[in-house]
Every structure is written in C-alpha cells, then in structure tokens.
Amino acid sequence: MGWIIWLLIIAGALIALARLQASFRAWTIGVAAALVLLGATGLLNFWPGVLLWAVYLAIAVPLNVPQLRQRWLSEPLRARIRKVLPPMSETEREAIEAGTVWWEAELFRGSPQWRSLLSVPEPRLTEAEQAYLDGPVEELCRMLDNWEICSERNDLPPEVWDFIKRNHFFGMIIPEKYGGLEFSAYAHSQVVMKVSSRSPTAGVTVMVPNSLGPAELLLQYGTDEQKKYYLPRLADGREIPCFGLTGPDAGSDATAIPDYGIVCEGEHNGERVLGLRTTWEKRYITLGPVATVLGLAFKAYDPDGLLGDDEELGITCALIPTDTPGVDIGDRHDPLGTAFQNGPNSGKDVFIPLEWVIGGRDGVGHGWTMLMECLSTGRGISLPALGAGGGKFFARITGAYARIRRQFRLPIGRFEGIEEPLARIGARTYMMDSARLLTLSALDSGEKPGVVSAMLKHHNTEGYREIVNDAMDIHGGRGICEGPNNYLAVPYRATPVAITVEGANILTRSMIVFGQGAMRCHPYLIGEILAAQNDDPVEAQRDFDAALFEHLGYTTCNAARAFVYGLSRSRLAETPVDGPTGKYYRRLARMSAAFAFVADMTLLMLGGELKRKEKLSGRFADAMIYMFVCSAALKRFEDNGRPAEDLPLVEWSARYSLYQVQQALDEILRNFPVKSVGLALRWIVFPLGRRFRYPNDRAGRAVARLLLEPSAARDRLTAGIYVDQRPDDVTGRMEHALHLALQAEPIEERLRKRRLSKPPLQTQEAWLEELVNDGVIESGEAQTLREWEAARRAAIDVDHFPPAGQAAAKKKAASKKKAGGRKKAAAKKAASAGAEDAAAASKKTASPRSGT
C-alpha cells in the first residue's frame, strides 16, 4: 500500500509544477527528485532505473548547460528560423501588433485562470441606452416590412431613412459633444441585434456607419478639424458614409490593393496645395450608392520626395466627398435581393488635398494600422450581433411554429425528428449570444481583441447559417413560399452576405484566427522570431537562447498537464465552481492544455511552413473558437445566477464545444506532417482515447422543449430581439397563435380523453355549437377554440398569387378592354357629333323659300 502513497506524492508534485508554470530547470530538479524517490523506495528496479536515468541525463544535461544548449539546439534552430522566415515587414508587424490579447491567450497557453474569467463584469445598459432601445429602436422595428423593402421597393422607404437619420442611428459610436449617442459597445450591439432581428436590410444599413466607416477612423485618428466638421454631420445623417476597401483584385488581402495616390500639387478651393492624385476601383461597398462621403483606402507614393525621402509611403485612408469631380459613384449591386444599398465606385486622377487624408499629413502611410484596429471592432460588434439576433429570432419563431403546426394531431415539435434541429437552434443561439456578450465585456473594458473578434465573426455568422437551415427544414413549405407572410425568406437569402463580408470565413478560419492567434497569444514565439532576425549575432544568440529556455519550461508544463488531466479523465484539473457545470471547467482546462502542447509541437515542427498548411491552421482555429465559446457559455450561466431552467442550454453547449475541440485535435494528429510524432502526441493528449461525445438525445430533448412554450428560460434566450404581439403582424401572429394554443390545448386534451372529435362532414362551428348544447364545453371555451383555429390557420397559411401567365393575360385583357372602351366612346362621340352636323345641315336645306 505504501507504494501507492509514494506514487501519489510524486504525481502530486509533478501536477503542482505544471500548475505553477515551473521553469525547465525546476522540472529538471523535480524529475530527478522523483527518480531518486522511486529508487529509494524500491519502486524502481535496477535496470529500468538505469534506462530512465540514461534517458533523463541525455535530455536534461544538454538542455540545462548553456554552452551545450546553444551549440546543439538554440543556434541551429535560430539559423533555421532566420533562413526559413523572411524579415518581418512593417505591414506584418502592424497587423500582428494591432489590438490586444485577452482571455483567448489564457486558453491558448494551456492554463486558463478561471477566476479571472468570472471576474469580468457582465455588460449592462445605461438608462439612456435602455430608453433608446425601448423607444426609437422599437418604433423603427414596427415600421419595417421585409416584403415591401425587398420585393416592392428594393430599398428602405423614405420615411424609414428619415427616421434613422433623425434619431441618430448613424451616430451610436460618436461622442455626445459631436451630437452622437456615445453608446457602449454593448448598447451598439443590442441596437444592431434588435433591428436585424426584424430586417437584415435595416440592420446592415444601421451597422455599417458604426463599424468600419469614417466615424470610427475619425474618432481614433482624425484631426481636430476633421472631427469638428464631419462627426456632427455623420451623427445627424447630413452625411451618409461608406468605406471603399475591396476591389476586383484585392479583397481580404488589403495589402495587395492596386489603387494608388501620387503626392503632387493641385488646385483646391482656388489655391495651389499639396495633395494626392488618386485612382481607384472598388466594389461591394455598402451604402456606396447613397453615400455623400467616401472613405477610401489606397497606396500612397511620393516619387518627387514632396513629403520626405521615401517613395512608397504605404496604405493611406482619406475622406472624399462623393460630389468631387472625377468620383464615379457607380450604380448598384444586388446582394441576393436583400435590398441594402451596395455598389461599386471608382475614380481616375482625382485630386484630394492632404487635409482630406484621415489624420492629415501625419496620417499618410498609416492606413494599415487604422484598418487593423477598426476591422476588429466591426468583427467584434456588428456581424456577431446580426448573427445572434438571427439565431434568437429563428429560435423564437421556429419554436412557436413547431408548437402550432400539427401532424397526426400532435404539435410537430413533439416528434424526435423535429426535436433534433430544434435543439441545435436553441443551443447554438445560446452559444452565439454567450460569445457575443463575453466579447462585448472586453470591448467595453478597453480591450481591442483582434483574435477574439475574428473568432466571433466566424462562429456567429456560421452559426446563423446552420440555424436558418434548420429553421427552414422545420418550416418546410411554409418557409419556401415567397410573399408578405414569409418571415424566413429574406434572412435566408441574407446568410451568405454576413459570411462573406469583413473577411470571408474561409480565410478567417484557415489563416487569420490561428495565424494571428499564434503570434499574439504564444508567450515566446514573437520574441524568438525577432531575436532570430536580429543582425547582431551576439545579441541574437543571447536573446534567442533565453527565450527558448523559457519556452522549454512552458512546453513541458503543458505536456504534463495534458497527460495527467487526460489520464485522470479531467478530475485533477481545476474548477472555480461546484455543481453540475464544474466538470465542464475541468474538461475545458484539459483541452486547453492539450491544445497548447499540440500547437507548440506543430509550430516547432513546421515553423513558417504552417502558413501554407491551411487545413491544419483551420483545425487549430476550430479548437480555439470552441474553447472560447465553451468558456463564454459557462460564464454566462454564472452571470445569470445559475438558473436551473437554463441548465440544458449550457450543458448542451459545453458538451458540443468540447466534442468539437476534441475532433479538431484528432484531425490535426491524424494529419500531422510527421506521422511518428503525431502518434506520440496522441499518446500524451489522449492517453485513454477520445472520451467526449456529442450531446445525447436526452440533452437535445430538454433544449428543444424550452422553445415550444413561453417561459423565463425562453425569454432569456431570445432577449433583446424585436417581438411583436399584433395578430395582423407577420411575426406577431405566431406569438398570438402560440398563446392561444396554450389556452386551447387543455380543452382539446379533455375532448380527446372523452374520444370526441369533429365528424368529417360537420363544420367546426356546428360541432362547437353541439358541444356547448350538450354541456361538454362552455361557451367561453368554444370561443377559445374558435379563436385558436383562426389564429392557427393564419399562422400556418402561405401566400399565393395568380399564375404568371394568367395574371399577364388578365392584365392584357383588362388593358385591351379599357382601350376598346375608350375607342367605342370616341366613336360614339364622333357619331353623335356627325348626327348633330347632319341635322343642322338638313335643317338649313329645308328652310322655306320666299315665294312661288
């Protein structure tokens, strides 16, 4: 029995080293002490002991003796990195250094500090922000009709445009001193989410000026004169902004834009001033067709040295009034019939004075930094809000439909085939909103988490796509028939828009998330790269070796944690809470350690080659995303006071996320470039195999049932979207019918128990009268059933139109009949006039002669 105690002591000491992020030297001492104890207690026999000591010394001595380590490891590795990696350009450095790292770094490094996560304050609205949501935002939503906007006008109605401008929807991020609303990131997100849940077209219209647009750039980088002139005009809608970045030959790779501006002198307001003669061609520019001021990104060149010695000045951002001579604002694109204003624009040799450059003369060449900072804001607020709003809308409306729509005399939501997609809709909505809320907490605390923003944009827009597909499957024909009563068609068509813009999701997943995440979140990688590229060999060798030695300790800690946590089935990992969710914190800590170790070994094996291994990079991105989402769902449950009704949502979300992290790591190891290394890593990361499973049917059933009837949990899940209760509204009739269903179902159940059903040849009204007369139900109950039946039919009915040919024939016939009527009337009038003329002539001819 004593040997068990000694093994537990040794294991405990090693776990303590791992949790304390011990240095490699501490690990060397700890492992040596463990070997000595094993030998002294007789737990380690002679020859196995000799073998272990030989392996230990072969590793420990070269790595702990600086001269040996530098000669055999750090110097060859530094030379390899210097040879493989090209010197880091200023553009790359700016992209890497843009924004800040936050909670994602904790997960990336394998030792998440849960108390730090739970101490992040929950986002809150001020009284003014709440009043705005309850007032102007609610009123705007009531004004919006997707059928009118997308099928009849192909634009927002004029009164909606006026309302948006008058109520400063374009000025949410602009400070009050400039006439804006000065909302928090959370309030900004809530507005976009609510408007988008009613109309994607209006949501996009509102979000763009408040994300990647002139206002954001001016606030951070504009001159005082630019701020004083433009910000008040942007806030009250006198100026409508757009921003031109994407062109035919450059999209996500903004550094490749061919658009240019050449520094020169030109005429402006009757004076000879210094400026740039710009030429560009842009497309996919939201609000472009109606914009009055164009934000433009282009490369600046100074061949005559008018601004300094450098000819290539870099990416530059400027504000150009769209009525400037030479600006061609273009026509419109048609983004899948969703009707928001979007189109191309171009310019040829358009002269702009330096005062139009954002930041003035000092802003020339600094556009890349501006874009990197502002893109993270747009990714972190606008599109995730649209995705979460869509998820909440689909969850609420689809749950209501599944309760109202019946087959085999049962609500379809009771069938297991419908429960499955309903569960995905509910839980994915919970995950999307949880990740949104956690990110907004970071933004409102002053963080600019570029990696998190990219992860969130990808997750929420992909989640939107998965949810709308499930919603469409459940609705069936109700969802595919176009018309004023179809509330799914426009959101369904809009799905690819969010996935494509502000960095297409394929690129975001395969290159940005892990590519930027590894550089920003790894504690030693960027330092090692900079040291390797240092031209001073003595300083480079010293700095690189020091970083590498610390890196070895970091890797050892993560390997130990991953193995021990895996061997103990996560039981030895830490958790900040007790109760049913505690195990998920432990499992996530295990996956975090496994991820950190595998990522470290992959970076070591591939180095710069990882840039071209986009499939591996994409799988690492998947793991990062779901670790973040899982932690967000767990935190949300705590922030909400751990309501028991929400437990199915958080458990499904955690199980699904952990399963996805496990699958991503498994795919990485299956496709590891060196198969033997992949097998060794698998033994460390999954010592007992892959233990996490997809959420089971019982968990899915519990989530699905939350969507089928009104409850506090359903309201929390869908909080913040527009909910209409009017029976004549396209979505209000669903809410109305759901409430009537709950009143009618007990009456129907009583009739079923008595085996009473409407005879096939009898009308509903006659049957109800008979039941009342027989005393089976009361007159009030009969009225409830009447109202329920009318509401049910209104909720499930679809639009129908005359066949196109028949409609055209009728129109042609009506037009012909009308024309024929006009022709007959003209002929009759002409005939009448002719008869009058003939009568007059006859009268004149028949007058008496004066004598005979």
Secondary structure, 3 states (H helix, E strand, C coil): CHHHHHHHHHHHHHHHHHHCCCCHHHHHHHHHHHHHHHHHCCCCCHHHHHHHHHHHHHHHHHHHCHHHHHHHHHHHHHHHHHHHCCCCCHHHHHHHHCCECCHHHHHHCCCCCHHHHHCCCCCCCCHHHHHHHHHHHHHHHHHCCHHHHHHHHCCCCHHHHHHHHHCCHHHCCCCHHHCCCCCCHHHHHHHHHHHHHHCHHHHHHHHHHHCCCHHHHHHHHCCHHHHHHHHHHHHCCCCCEEEECCECCECCCHHHCCCEEEEEEEEECCEEEEEEEEEEEEEEEECHHHCCEEEEEEEEECCCCCCCCCCEEEEEEEEEECCCCCEECCCCCCCCCCCCCEEEEEEEEEEEEHHHECCHHHHCCCHHHHHHHHHHHHHHHHHHHHHHHHHHHHHHHHHHHHHHCEECCEEHHHCHHHHHHHHHHHHHHHHHHHHHHHHHHHHHCCCCEHHHHHHHHHHHHHHHHHHHHHHHHHHCHHHHCCCCCCCCHHHHHHHHHHHHCCCCHHHHHHHHHHHHHHHHHCCCHHHHHHHHCCCCHHHHHHHHHHHHHHHHHHHHHHHHHHHHHHHCCCCCCCCCCCCCCHHHHHHHHHHHHHHHHHHHHHHHHHHHHHHHCHHHHHHHHHHHHHHHHHHHHHHHHHHCCCCHHHHHHHHHHHHHHHHHHHHHHHHHHHCCCCHHHHHHHHHHHCCCCCCCCCCCHHHHHHHHHHCCCCCHHHHHHCCCCCCCCCCCCCCHHHHHHHHHHHHHHHHHHHHHHCCCCCCCCCCHHHHHHHHHHCCCCCHHHHHHHHHHHHHHHHHHCCCCCCCHHHHHHHHHHHHHHHHHHHHHHHHHHHHHHHHHHHHHHHHHHCCCCCCC
